[in-house]
């Protein structure tokens, strides 16, 4: 197993941040400073505002190619949004972000279409239940149900059992939780790779998250603590099913972990990459100078470089 290709120190320096990335970050901070406090709205109201583009992430167009099916889960039906090429070479189980409170399977169709077209993968995105209406363990239970369905049905439905998993932010967290649940609860290791973008892996908050402060460059410390409180609903935060950084990570698939240096969750990715490798798993680490939280959502050279690396990783698998 090759060692982690840990980035040199200058990647973390302010001097490494491009003018374009600085301008993107400044625009994000300015827009959110002028916006109403997101916690002055109910989660349902804030979800609607985000869908209307009244938050920081650009509105993503809905794909006319997408279809939605429902499978049975422990808490009722679980919608799955599918975007697939004519002859898939594999299947990518996608889990969206949004702090376990926001987001949906249909809010990043262009990125999922890109994976379908450039990597030849059928993309199956899970519309899992959201907190606080459906706190832990309901969201993870839905993702587990989707993964189990895929292990049973992928060859019949898509003609392949080459499976990959991944997501952004809370989706990266839920991807790792799903891998661990399939291994520990079902004795299954069906996924060949994990694509983990800006995940939160220690819900107690790592130092970079806890010390970030009030500046809202997409998210800040208050946002993270509030998300965790709504999702965890009083459960122990050091439980590996909530904070997978504490889990036994042995026997997990090769992973690409991605984060920007201006992400409050920077330490989560750095720590998880080290633990992933220490457990004997293959790991690639992508650290991008100045990247904000889930910076791939903001078009620019940095986002494109990151997306190209993700494409290559998934195609190589």
N, C-alpha and C positions, 0 to 999 in steps of 0.2 A: 504494500500500500504506500503510495507516495505521501510525503509530508504535506501539511497544509501550506499552500502558497500564500503565506501571510504577507499583507502589503507592507511596503517600506514606510517609515515614519512620515515621510513628506506627503503621503496620501492624505493624512489627517490634518495637514497644515492649511491655514487660511489661504496661503499663497497658491495652493493647488486648485482652488475653486475658480472656474472660468467666469468670464464676465457674463456670459449668457445665463449660467446657473445662478449667479448672484442676483441678476435681474429677475429671474423667475422667483427666487426666494423672497426678494423684497416685495414683489407684487402679491405673493401669497400673504405675507405678514400684513401688508397694508390693507388688503381686502378684508381679512379676518378682523383686523383692528376696527374697521368701520362697520362691520356686520353686527347684528344683535347677538348678545350672549347666547350661545346655543343651548345652555342649560336653563334659559328662560322659557323654553318651549318643552312640551312633552316629547318623549321619544317618537310618538306617532306623528306629531306635527313636524318634528325635525326631519323625519324620513321623507315626508312630503316636500319639504323645502329643498332637500338635497335632490330629489327627483326633478324638481323644477329648475335646478341650477342656481338656487339661492344659497349656495355654500361654495366651497373653494374648488371642488373637483369639477372639471368640465363635464357637461352632459354627454354621455355616450349614446350614439344612435343605436336603435334596436335592429338586430339582424333579421332580415326577412327569411333567412335560411334556418333560423332557430325553431325547434319544436320543443314542447314541454310535455313530459309524461309524469305520472305519479306512481310512486311505489309505496308500499306499506312500511311504516316505521312504528316504534314503540309508543309514540304519542299521537299517531294518526298519519294521514297521507303526507309524503314528502315530495314536493315537486322537484324534478330534474330538468334542467334546460340543456338541450343537446344541439351542438353545431358540429357537423361532421362532413369530411370530404367523401367523395364517391366510394373510394376504397381505402379505408383507414389502415394505417400501418401499426397503430396502437391506439390506446385510449388514455386520455388525461382527465383524471378526476379533479375538478377545480372547486376550491372552497373560497368564497369571496370574503373580503374584509369589511370593516365597519365597526370595530370595537365590540363585537358580539351583540350590538344594539341596532346598528344601521346596516344599509346595503342590501343587495339582492342579486340573484343569479343573472338578472337581465341588465345589470348596470355597467358591464364592461365587455359588451359584445365585440367591439372592434379588436380588443386584445385577444379574445378567444377565437375570433375568426382568423386572426394572424397565426395563432398556433395551429389551427386546423389546416390552413392553406400552406404554411411554410414548413411545418413539421409532419404533415400527413396524419395528424391525430384527430380522432373523434374526441371532442371536448364535452364532458358531462359536468355541469355546474350545479351544485346543491343549493336549493333554497331552504336552508335550515331555519329552525325557529329562533327568534331573536328575544333577547332580554330587553326590558325587565318582565315583559308579559310571560316569557318562557325562559326562566333562568336555568343555570346549570342544574342537572346534566342534559337538558333537552336538546340544545344545539349540538353538542358532541354526540348524543344518541342518534340524531338524524344523520350526521356525517358517517357514523359507524354503519348505520343501516344502508346508506348509499354505497359504501365501499363493499359491504357484503353482497348487495344486489349485483354490483359490477363483477365481483369474482365469480358469481354464478352465471351471469347473463352475457358477459362481454363477447364470448366466442360466438354465441348464437346470434346476438344482435349486431355485432360489429365485425365478426369474422376474425377476431384476434384476441389473444389473452395477454398481450404486451401492455401492462398497466403502469401508469405513472400518476403521481399525486402532487398537488401543490396549491398555493394560494398566497394572498397578500395580507400582512398584518394579522388580524384575528384569524384569517384563513390559513396563514402559515402555522399559527399555533394549533388550530384544529386539525391541520394535516398531520402534524407530529402526534397529537393525541390519537388520531385515527390509526396511524401506523402501530402505535403501542397497543391500542385496544385489540386490533386484529391479531397481533402476535400473542398477547397475554391471555385474551379471552377466548380466542378461536383457534390458536395454533397456526395462523395463516401469515405468510409473508409474500403476498402476491404482487407487490409494487416493485418495479425495477429501479425507480428513481423518485426523488422528491425535489421539487422546485419551491424553495422557501424564501419569500420576499418580506423583509422587514417585520419578522414575527415578534410577538411578545411571549417569551417562554418562562418568565418568572413573574407571577402576578403580584408578588410582594413589591415589585419594581426594582430593577437593577440600578446601579448608581447613575448612569447617564439619564435614565428616566426620572428617577427621584430628584435629581439635582437640576433638571432642565429649567424649571421655573415657569414663569407666566407667559413668556412669549409664545404665541400660537403660530408656529410654523407647521401648519396642518393640525398638529396636536400639541398639547403641553402637559405638564405634570398633573394639573387638576383634571383634565380630560381623562388621562389614563387611570387615575384613582377612581374616578366616577364610573368609567366603563367597567373596571374590575368589580366595584361594589355592586353594580346592577347585575352583572353576569354571575359572579360567584355566590351572591345571596347568602353570605354568612358561612360558607364552607371554608375549610382550612386551605390557605393559599399555598402551603408547601406540599399539598397532596400532588403527587406526580400527574394525576389525571387532570389537574388544573394548571400546574406549573411543570411542564415536561422537562425543564432543565434539571429537575430532581430525579428523573426516571433512570432506570437501567436502559441505556441506549444501544446495547449490543444487538447485533443481527439486523440492523436497519439498512435500507438501501443507500446507494450513492446519492449524495445531495449537493445541490448548488444553493448556497446561502448568500443572499444579496441584501445590501443595506447601503444607505448614504451616510456620509459623515456628519450631516446636519439633521440626523434623525434622533429623537429622544430614545429610540429603541436600539441605538447602535450597540450598546453593551450586550443586549440580548442575543444578537447575531454573533458577536465575537465570542461570547461565552459558549453558546450552543455549538459553534463550529469546533471549538476546542474539545468539548465533551463528545461530540459526534466522532471526531478523529480518535480520541482517547479510548473510545469503546470499540475501536477496530474497524470503523466504517470509512469508506471513501468519501472525500469531501472536497468541494471546490468553494472558495470564498471570494465573493465579488464585493469590494468596498469602493464606493464612488464619491469622489471629492465634492462636498457641498450638497449632495443629494438630500432632499427633504424626505419626510415620511411618505413612502410609496411614490417616489418621484417619477416612476415610469408613467404615471397618469398625466404628467405635464410635458407636452411635446417639446423636444429640444435634443441637442446632440448627446447629452448625458443619458437621457431616457432611451434614445435609439441605440447607443452603444450597449446599454444594459439589456435591452430586448434582443439584440442580435446575439449576445452571449447566451441568453436563455434559450433562444431558438437552436443554437448550436448544441447546447447541452441536451435538450430533449431529442434532437435528431440523432445525436451520437448514441444515445441509449437505444 
